[in-house]
């Protein structure tokens, strides 16, 4: 198993774990973390695909690296904004969950 294959598997695992956390957990902060895991996995997979292309003999292209770096910066700033909004919502409304009322009432009965 090569390093690129291992990194591809790790990137796929990050996307899977992030998707699982995004779907199953009703807490907003954990949903943000799950979304960040998905983004990290996609960035890793994108970097591996770009590396495989360079290893196959294609000319070196700096665009994939620039896109990954830009994506990381945008993801960091979006995460900071989302966390700030969730903290502000907590200050105003108290504990917050994204679970629907209909689901909560069924669980209590």
C-alpha positions in Angstrom: 0.0 0.0 0.0 1.5 3.3 -1.1 1.4 6.5 0.9 -1.1 8.0 -1.6 -3.5 5.1 -1.3 -3.3 5.3 2.5 -4.0 9.1 2.4 -6.9 8.5 0.1 -8.4 6.0 2.5 -7.9 8.4 5.4 -9.6 11.2 3.4 -12.5 8.9 2.6 -12.8 7.9 6.3 -12.8 11.6 7.3 -15.6 12.3 4.9 -17.6 9.3 6.2 -17.1 10.2 9.8 -18.0 13.8 9.2 -21.1 12.8 7.3 -22.1 10.5 10.1 -21.7 13.2 12.7 -23.5 15.8 10.6 -26.5 13.5 10.2 -26.8 11.9 13.6 -26.0 14.6 16.2 -28.5 17.4 16.9 -26.0 19.7 18.7 -24.9 22.6 16.4 -21.3 22.7 17.5 -20.9 19.0 16.7 -22.6 19.6 13.3 -20.0 22.3 12.6 -17.2 19.9 13.6 -18.7 17.2 11.3 -18.8 19.6 8.4 -15.2 20.5 9.1 -14.3 16.8 9.0 -16.0 16.5 5.6 -14.0 19.5 4.3 -10.7 18.2 5.6 -11.4 14.8 3.9 -12.2 16.5 0.6 -9.1 18.7 0.8 -7.0 15.6 1.5 -8.6 13.7 -1.4 -8.2 16.7 -3.8 -4.5 16.9 -2.8 -4.0 13.2 -3.5 -5.7 13.4 -6.9 -3.4 16.3 -7.8 -0.3 14.4 -6.6 -1.3 11.3 -8.6 -1.6 13.5 -11.7 1.9 14.9 -11.2 3.2 11.4 -10.6 1.6 10.2 -13.9 3.9 12.6 -15.8 1.6 15.5 -16.3 3.1 19.0 -15.9 3.2 20.3 -12.4 0.1 22.5 -11.8 0.0 24.9 -8.8 -3.7 25.4 -9.1 -4.9 22.5 -7.0 -2.5 23.5 -4.2 -3.8 27.1 -4.4 -7.4 25.9 -4.3 -6.8 23.7 -1.3 -5.1 26.5 0.6 -7.9 28.9 -0.3 -10.5 26.3 0.7 -8.8 25.8 4.1 -8.9 29.6 4.8 -12.5 29.9 3.8 -13.5 26.9 5.8 -11.7 28.3 8.9 -13.4 31.7 8.6 -16.8 30.1 8.0 -16.4 27.8 11.0 -15.4 30.8 13.2 -18.5 32.7 12.0 -20.8 29.7 12.6 -19.4 29.1 16.1 -19.8 32.8 16.9 -23.4 32.7 15.8 -24.1 29.6 17.9 -22.5 31.2 20.9 -24.6 34.3 20.4 -27.7 32.2 20.0 -26.8 30.4 23.3 -26.5 33.8 25.1 -29.9 34.9 23.8 -32.0 31.7 23.9 -30.1 29.3 26.2 -29.2 25.7 25.3 -29.9 25.0 21.6 -30.6 21.7 19.9 -31.5 21.2 16.2 -33.8 18.3 17.2 -37.4 19.0 16.0 -40.3 19.4 18.4 -42.1 16.4 16.8 -39.1 14.1 17.4 -38.6 15.4 21.0 -42.2 14.8 22.0 -42.0 11.2 20.7 -38.8 10.5 22.6 -40.4 11.8 25.9 -43.5 9.7 25.6 
